Amino acid sequence: MKTNFQQSTPVRTFGNKLKMSGAVLLAAFAIGGLSSCENEDDEPIVDTVSEQDMNFAMSASQHTNAQISFGELALSNGEDDSVLEYARLLVDENTESKEELAAIADGKDVEISDGITSEMQAKYDELAALKGEEFDKAFINFQVDLLNDSMSMFENQIDNGENFTISGYAEKSLGIVKDHKAEALLVKAEIGIEGL
């Protein structure tokens, strides 16, 4: 008996074609993704550190250190519960921010400060002489002014900084500064200070 063996060519089904098309698309996206290591704005990700980045890191560390010091001072000299709660927020969130900046600076070999500026030290000394309600009012007024002024430092880094990581820190920190300002304004209203 003679058997007739026919060699058959594989028949491509719709499912096989779909799998093949998917694999081709996946490969194209992978190659495209690898070749364009850029951020969302189609700007190259920069890991070098410019003078702007170094100056910002120093200023931001001094600002953060000052806010921790002012928060600790408010915890000891303040009286109103809302001021004390705000002070705890300052200490906690600025301590976290300080640690984050220190880790970034260490990884980039960027110098940061452990201290505060002479201007901030003078304001600290002025506030340290006050207690209770008098302290609360002077402290919260100062906070609103300080936070208004410090926003420009973070905005400048976002606009002009070259290092992607340091500028990312500035963007995150700007959000925190804005939140602190909003909280300070609430405290100011709660303790009855006019002229918001």
Protein Blocks (a to p, Z undefined) as FASTA:
>chain_A
ZZddddddddddfklmmmmmmmmmmmmmmmmmmmmcccfkopacdfbdcfklmmmmmmmm
mmmmmmmmmmmmmmmmmmblklmmmmmmmmmmmmmmmmmmmmmmmmnopacdfbdcfklm
mmmmmmmmpgcjllmmmmmmmmmmmmmmmmmmmmmmmmmmmblklmmmmmmmmmmmmmmm
mmmmmmmmmnopghZZ
